[in-house]
Amino acid sequence: MRHFRFIYLGIFFFVVLALIYIYVSIERVSDKIDNNLEQLYIKEAIEHAQSIETQIKQIIQKNLYNEIKNDPQKENFIQRILSSHITSSYKYIYILYKDHKGVYRYLVDGSIEDRGDFGQRLNVEKKYWDKVYKTHLGIVIHHKDLDGLWITYLHPIIFDNQVKAVLAIDFSTSLPNIIKETIHPISSLFVAIFIAIFILLLILLYQTVLTFKSKKESVTDQLTNVYNRTYLRDFLKKINPSNYSILMVDIDYFKTINDHYGHKAGDEVLKKIVELIRSEIRDKDKIIRYGGEEFLIFIRRSKKEPSNTLAETIAKRINKKVASTIIKVENIEIKVTISIGVTSYPEHFKTISEAIKYADSMLYIAKKTGRNKVITKQPDTLVQIQEKLNIEEIKDAIDNKRIFCEFQPIISLKTNKTIKYEALVRIKDKNGNIIYPNSFLDVIFNTSLYTEMTKNVMEIVFETIKKKKLHISINFNFSDILNSSTYKTIINELKLHHDFSNFLTIELLEYELLKEISIINERLKYIQSFGVKIALDDFGSGYANYAIFKSIPIDYIKIDGSLIKEIDQDKISQKIVKSIQILANELDIQTIAEFVHSEEVYKTIQHFHIDNAQGFFIAKPTQLT
């Protein structure tokens, strides 16, 4: 029955959407007809005006005003020209000139009705007429307050590059009103249907409220009234890691509390701890019961807050609040402490699950080193943590040429010689400090500054190639290849440096499922036609999968650092890397191991016959001099 209800609900919404679509389509058709009629009449008026102007210039030699004033025959002839264009829609066609006082007066009037005499004053909307005199361009005036379609087209009559007079063509039709009156009964029918649907929607809304209440109960821990792991699964699918820091909280010696005071007391302690945590976090932060006495807290970050200390500050505040509070359960006073592990920068991990594991490992350290403490520690291998730059700071750096690259060697494990370098973009701030990409690239992504920086980096890379005759890799996302502006910049630079493009490798990275694969394939093949090599970066993480090799031309696979950094100890990583190397051999693709940070890792990847390697153990990124 439940499935049938969803089917009926789906059919209902389909019908509603279909009716809305039809109603909107009818309105659009009506508007489109109005617009097309208007454009048709305007086009025809312009053609009339151009034809009239041509005929006038065949009669008038130079001075429009004087020749008409002094030669009644020419005035009559021009009047007949104007009158010949009069129709049921084009009822008024006349020419006005502006006297020395700026007053508009009749020069010639071809109208059948209410014809004006030569020199007779006519009150007009001067801002439009003056604009024609000033710009030498025709202009359309819409009379919105009138029924039907009523428009005046003003056309400049120019002699010796000066506007001598303005030709006005008034045209009107009641056809749009006729069309609307025809469509009105249909629209009224749909309004009635919508009213009926609105009533049904109210009923549906009531059912939705009941469903929402049930859904809320399903994602809420019944004891503590915070979110549960069911909610966490959905939340992790939607979360942007850069928006949150993570706290993993554990109640110290909770089992002892249960054993000594009973489970009822333990439940009361859990509820009180949640109250204390809530008193120290914001409404925008999320608290989730992760296990029996464990809680996950997602601290929302913003540009206004110092994200490098925010999570640790809140964690210490929570820790202090709990430690200073005596929890009373009936007549028992219980002293409780908590341990907290912190992940301040989840975006530095390949997945959000890894970031949670990191917080858990920090919690483990807190518990092993005495409990009742907060532990947060960035891994040594992460890039220096910095505040995000703003758009103005990045633009200033680009404008003042403070963009530069550091280059990290990639060596062959067979010869132990450098085969190429990876270019890593940097910014120097006004004080000479080096700013790393995590502080500016995502700020300008999908902006014109991103395209401009792409151009600057490629220029730096090609200049280095020219001077040093080195092979260099440069990083892009697959989305950069799809972005027409960025792709055009890449192609322009390749064409400009065609003689050196065979020294370039483009490393492609993407954490989302690839879309428009045919376009990517076509564009990459065109890039390869310049002699450029293509590398698949961070393979083995995110959405990377083996099917990609069927669609994308790949020359190198860069094996992700999460698989390499513990390969000397982790059997699973060893098996995965081994399978990647076997696949690469079969496809005749070179492999590069990233994150080679120790001699043990270096020897292990040699044992697995990885082709090339890169990492701090080999060399850190530096500027090439």
Backbone hydrogen bonds, N-H to C=O, Kabsch-Sander energy under -0.5 kcal/mol:
donor,donor_aa,acceptor,acceptor_aa,energy
5,R,1,M,-2.0
6,F,2,R,-1.6
7,I,3,H,-2.0
8,Y,4,F,-2.9
9,L,5,R,-2.4
10,G,6,F,-2.4
11,I,7,I,-2.5
12,F,8,Y,-2.7
13,F,9,L,-2.4
14,F,10,G,-2.1
15,V,11,I,-2.4
16,V,12,F,-2.5
17,L,13,F,-2.8
18,A,14,F,-2.3
19,L,15,V,-2.6
20,I,16,V,-2.7
21,Y,17,L,-2.7
22,I,18,A,-2.5
23,Y,19,L,-2.8
24,V,20,I,-3.0
25,S,21,Y,-2.6
26,I,22,I,-2.5
27,E,23,Y,-2.3
28,R,24,V,-2.8
29,V,25,S,-2.9
30,S,26,I,-2.4
31,D,27,E,-2.6
32,K,28,R,-3.3
33,I,29,V,-2.7
34,D,30,S,-2.4
35,N,31,D,-2.8
36,N,32,K,-3.1
37,L,33,I,-2.9
38,E,34,D,-2.5
39,Q,35,N,-2.9
40,L,36,N,-2.5
41,Y,37,L,-2.7
42,I,38,E,-2.7
43,K,39,Q,-2.7
44,E,40,L,-2.4
45,A,41,Y,-2.6
46,I,42,I,-2.6
47,E,43,K,-2.1
48,H,44,E,-2.5
49,A,45,A,-2.8
50,Q,46,I,-2.6
51,S,47,E,-2.3
52,I,48,H,-2.8
53,E,49,A,-2.7
54,T,50,Q,-2.2
55,Q,51,S,-2.1
56,I,52,I,-2.6
57,K,53,E,-2.2
58,Q,54,T,-0.8
59,I,55,Q,-0.7
59,I,56,I,-1.2
60,I,56,I,-3.2
64,L,62,K,-0.9
67,E,63,N,-2.3
68,I,64,L,-1.8
69,K,65,Y,-2.5
70,N,66,N,-2.7
71,D,67,E,-0.9
74,K,71,D,-0.6
75,E,71,D,-1.9
76,N,72,P,-2.8
77,F,73,Q,-2.2
78,I,74,K,-2.6
79,Q,75,E,-2.3
80,R,76,N,-2.2
81,I,77,F,-1.8
82,L,78,I,-2.5
83,S,79,Q,-2.6
84,S,80,R,-1.9
85,H,82,L,-1.5
86,I,83,S,-1.7
87,T,90,Y,-1.6
91,K,89,S,-1.0
92,Y,170,D,-1.0
94,Y,168,A,-2.1
95,I,108,V,-3.5
96,L,166,V,-2.5
97,Y,105,R,-2.6
99,D,97,Y,-0.6
99,D,103,V,-2.8
102,G,99,D,-2.2
105,R,97,Y,-2.7
106,Y,120,Q,-2.7
107,L,95,I,-3.2
108,V,95,I,-1.4
110,G,93,I,-2.4
112,I,91,K,-0.7
119,G,106,Y,-3.2
120,Q,117,D,-2.2
122,L,104,Y,-2.5
124,V,122,L,-0.5
126,K,124,V,-1.4
128,Y,125,E,-1.4
129,W,125,E,-1.4
130,D,126,K,-3.6
131,K,127,K,-1.0
132,V,128,Y,-1.5
133,Y,129,W,-1.9
134,K,130,D,-2.2
135,T,131,K,-3.0
136,H,132,V,-2.1
139,I,154,L,-2.0
141,I,152,T,-3.1
142,H,140,V,-0.5
143,H,150,W,-2.2
144,K,142,H,-1.1
146,L,143,H,-1.3
149,L,173,T,-3.0
150,W,148,G,-0.6
151,I,171,F,-2.6
152,T,141,I,-2.4
153,Y,169,I,-2.6
154,L,139,I,-2.9
154,L,152,T,-0.5
155,H,167,L,-2.8
157,I,165,A,-2.8
158,I,156,P,-0.6
159,F,162,Q,-2.5
162,Q,159,F,-1.5
164,K,157,I,-2.7
164,K,162,Q,-0.7
165,A,157,I,-1.2
166,V,96,L,-2.8
167,L,155,H,-3.3
168,A,94,Y,-3.5
168,A,166,V,-0.5
169,I,153,Y,-2.2
170,D,92,Y,-3.1
171,F,151,I,-2.6
172,S,89,S,-1.9
173,T,149,L,-2.0
178,I,174,S,-1.7
179,I,175,L,-2.4
180,K,176,P,-2.4
181,E,177,N,-2.5
182,T,178,I,-1.6
183,I,179,I,-2.1
184,H,180,K,-2.1
186,I,183,I,-0.7
187,S,183,I,-2.0
188,S,184,H,-2.6
189,L,185,P,-1.9
190,F,186,I,-1.9
191,V,187,S,-2.1
192,A,188,S,-2.1
193,I,189,L,-2.1
194,F,190,F,-2.7
195,I,191,V,-2.0
196,A,192,A,-1.9
197,I,193,I,-2.4
198,F,194,F,-2.7
199,I,195,I,-1.8
200,L,196,A,-1.9
201,L,197,I,-2.7
202,L,198,F,-2.0
203,I,199,I,-1.7
204,L,200,L,-2.6
205,L,201,L,-3.0
206,Y,202,L,-2.0
207,Q,203,I,-1.9
208,T,204,L,-2.4
209,V,205,L,-2.4
210,L,206,Y,-1.8
211,T,207,Q,-2.3
212,F,208,T,-3.3
213,K,209,V,-2.4
214,S,210,L,-2.0
215,K,211,T,-3.0
216,K,212,F,-3.1
217,E,213,K,-1.9
218,S,214,S,-1.5
219,V,215,K,-1.1
219,V,216,K,-0.6
220,T,217,E,-0.8
221,D,226,V,-3.8
225,N,221,D,-2.3
227,Y,287,I,-1.4
228,N,219,V,-2.1
232,L,228,N,-1.7
233,R,229,R,-1.9
234,D,230,T,-1.2
235,F,231,Y,-2.8
236,L,232,L,-2.6
237,K,233,R,-0.8
237,K,234,D,-0.5
238,K,234,D,-0.9
238,K,235,F,-0.8
239,I,235,F,-1.6
243,N,240,N,-2.7
244,Y,241,P,-1.3
245,S,299,I,-2.3
246,I,343,T,-2.8
247,L,297,I,-2.8
248,M,341,G,-2.9
249,V,247,L,-0.6
249,V,295,F,-3.3
250,D,339,S,-2.4
251,I,293,E,-1.4
252,D,250,D,-0.5
252,D,337,T,-2.2
254,F,251,I,-1.1
257,I,253,Y,-1.4
258,N,254,F,-2.2
259,D,255,K,-2.6
260,H,256,T,-2.6
261,Y,257,I,-2.7
262,G,258,N,-1.5
266,G,262,G,-1.9
267,D,263,H,-2.6
268,E,264,K,-1.9
269,V,265,A,-2.3
270,L,266,G,-2.3
271,K,267,D,-2.2
272,K,268,E,-2.3
273,I,269,V,-2.7
274,V,270,L,-2.0
275,E,271,K,-1.9
276,L,272,K,-2.3
277,I,273,I,-2.5
278,R,274,V,-2.8
279,S,275,E,-1.6
280,E,276,L,-0.5
280,E,277,I,-1.5
281,I,277,I,-0.7
281,I,278,R,-0.6
285,D,282,R,-1.3
286,K,298,F,-2.2
288,I,296,L,-3.0
289,R,227,Y,-3.1
290,Y,288,I,-0.8
290,Y,294,E,-1.8
291,G,294,E,-1.8
295,F,249,V,-2.5
296,L,288,I,-3.0
297,I,247,L,-2.8
298,F,286,K,-2.8
299,I,245,S,-3.0
299,I,297,I,-0.7
300,R,298,F,-0.7
301,R,243,N,-3.4
305,E,302,S,-1.1
307,S,305,E,-1.6
309,T,306,P,-2.1
310,L,306,P,-1.9
311,A,307,S,-0.6
313,T,309,T,-2.7
314,I,310,L,-2.5
315,A,311,A,-2.6
316,K,312,E,-2.5
317,R,313,T,-1.9
318,I,314,I,-2.5
319,N,315,A,-2.7
320,K,316,K,-2.5
321,K,317,R,-2.4
322,V,318,I,-2.5
323,A,319,N,-2.2
324,S,320,K,-1.7
325,T,322,V,-1.4
327,I,325,T,-0.6
327,I,334,I,-2.5
328,K,326,I,-0.5
329,V,327,I,-0.5
329,V,332,I,-2.9
330,E,328,K,-0.5
332,I,329,V,-2.5
334,I,327,I,-3.4
334,I,332,I,-0.5
336,V,325,T,-0.7
336,V,334,I,-0.6
339,S,250,D,-2.5
340,I,373,K,-2.4
341,G,248,M,-2.5
342,V,375,I,-2.2
343,T,246,I,-2.9
344,S,342,V,-0.5
348,H,345,Y,-1.9
349,F,346,P,-2.0
355,A,351,T,-1.4
356,I,352,I,-2.1
357,K,353,S,-2.3
358,Y,354,E,-2.2
359,A,355,A,-2.0
360,D,356,I,-2.3
361,S,357,K,-2.5
362,M,358,Y,-2.2
363,L,359,A,-2.1
364,Y,360,D,-2.3
365,I,361,S,-2.0
366,A,362,M,-2.1
367,K,363,L,-2.3
368,K,364,Y,-2.4
369,T,365,I,-1.6
370,G,367,K,-0.9
371,R,366,A,-2.6
375,I,340,I,-2.5
377,K,342,V,-0.5
382,L,379,P,-1.6
389,L,439,S,-3.1
394,I,390,N,-2.1
395,K,391,I,-2.8
396,D,392,E,-2.4
397,A,393,E,-1.9
398,I,394,I,-2.2
399,D,395,K,-3.0
400,N,396,D,-2.1
401,K,398,I,-1.6
402,R,397,A,-3.3
404,F,426,R,-2.1
406,E,424,L,-2.6
407,F,622,T,-3.9
408,Q,422,E,-2.1
410,I,420,K,-2.8
411,I,613,A,-2.4
412,S,417,K,-2.8
413,L,611,D,-2.7
414,K,611,D,-0.6
416,N,412,S,-2.3
419,I,410,I,-2.7
420,K,410,I,-1.5
421,Y,471,H,-2.0
422,E,408,Q,-2.6
423,A,421,Y,-0.6
423,A,473,S,-3.2
424,L,406,E,-3.0
426,R,404,F,-2.9
427,I,435,I,-2.0
428,K,402,R,-2.1
429,D,427,I,-0.6
429,D,433,N,-2.6
432,G,429,D,-2.2
435,I,427,I,-3.8
439,S,436,Y,-2.3
440,F,437,P,-1.9
441,L,437,P,-2.6
444,I,440,F,-1.4
445,F,441,L,-0.6
447,T,444,I,-1.7
450,Y,444,I,-0.7
450,Y,447,T,-0.5
451,T,447,T,-1.3
452,E,448,S,-2.3
453,M,449,L,-2.7
454,T,450,Y,-2.3
455,K,451,T,-2.1
456,N,452,E,-2.2
457,V,453,M,-2.9
458,M,454,T,-2.4
459,E,455,K,-2.2
460,I,456,N,-2.3
461,V,457,V,-2.7
462,F,458,M,-2.7
463,E,459,E,-2.2
464,T,460,I,-2.1
465,I,461,V,-2.5
466,K,462,F,-2.6
467,K,463,E,-2.0
468,K,464,T,-3.1
469,K,465,I,-2.6
472,I,503,F,-2.2
473,S,421,Y,-3.5
474,I,505,T,-2.4
476,F,507,E,-3.2
478,F,509,L,-0.9
480,D,477,N,-0.8
481,I,477,N,-1.0
482,L,478,F,-1.5
483,N,479,S,-1.8
484,S,482,L,-0.6
487,Y,483,N,-2.9
488,K,484,S,-2.4
489,T,485,S,-1.8
490,I,486,T,-2.3
491,I,487,Y,-2.6
492,N,488,K,-2.7
493,E,489,T,-2.2
494,L,490,I,-2.2
495,K,491,I,-2.7
496,L,492,N,-2.3
497,H,493,E,-2.0
498,H,495,K,-1.1
500,F,497,H,-1.9
501,S,497,H,-0.7
501,S,498,H,-0.8
503,F,500,F,-2.0
504,L,501,S,-1.6
505,T,472,I,-2.3
506,I,533,K,-2.9
507,E,474,I,-2.8
507,E,505,T,-0.6
508,L,506,I,-0.5
508,L,535,A,-3.0
509,L,476,F,-1.8
519,I,516,E,-0.5
520,I,516,E,-1.9
521,N,517,I,-2.7
522,E,518,S,-2.3
523,R,519,I,-2.6
524,L,520,I,-2.7
525,K,521,N,-2.1
526,Y,522,E,-1.7
527,I,523,R,-2.2
528,Q,524,L,-2.7
529,S,525,K,-1.2
530,F,527,I,-1.6
531,G,528,Q,-2.3
532,V,527,I,-1.0
533,K,504,L,-2.2
535,A,506,I,-2.9
536,L,556,Y,-2.7
537,D,508,L,-2.7
537,D,535,A,-0.7
539,F,536,L,-0.6
539,F,558,K,-2.8
541,S,538,D,-1.2
544,A,541,S,-2.0
548,I,545,N,-1.4
549,F,546,Y,-1.5
550,K,547,A,-1.5
551,S,547,A,-0.5
551,S,548,I,-1.0
552,I,548,I,-2.3
554,I,552,I,-0.6
555,D,534,I,-3.4
556,Y,534,I,-1.8
557,I,590,Q,-2.7
558,K,536,L,-3.0
559,I,557,I,-0.7
559,I,592,I,-2.7
560,D,539,F,-2.9
563,L,560,D,-1.4
564,I,560,D,-1.2
565,K,561,G,-3.0
567,I,564,I,-1.8
569,Q,566,E,-1.8
570,D,566,E,-3.2
571,K,569,Q,-0.7
574,Q,570,D,-1.8
575,K,571,K,-2.1
576,I,572,I,-2.3
577,V,573,S,-2.7
578,K,574,Q,-2.3
579,S,575,K,-2.0
580,I,576,I,-2.1
581,Q,577,V,-2.4
582,I,578,K,-2.1
583,L,579,S,-2.2
584,A,580,I,-2.6
585,N,581,Q,-2.4
586,E,582,I,-2.0
587,L,583,L,-2.0
588,D,584,A,-0.5
588,D,585,N,-0.8
589,I,584,A,-2.9
590,Q,555,D,-1.9
592,I,557,I,-2.7
593,A,612,N,-2.4
594,E,559,I,-1.6
594,E,592,I,-0.5
596,V,614,Q,-2.1
597,H,595,F,-1.3
602,Y,598,S,-2.2
603,K,599,E,-2.6
604,T,600,E,-1.9
605,I,601,V,-2.4
606,Q,602,Y,-1.5
607,H,603,K,-1.9
608,F,604,T,-1.3
609,H,606,Q,-1.7
610,I,605,I,-2.2
612,N,591,T,-1.7
613,A,411,I,-2.3
614,Q,593,A,-2.1
617,F,596,V,-2.2
618,I,596,V,-0.6
618,I,615,G,-0.8
619,A,615,G,-2.7
622,T,407,F,-1.8
625,T,623,Q,-0.5
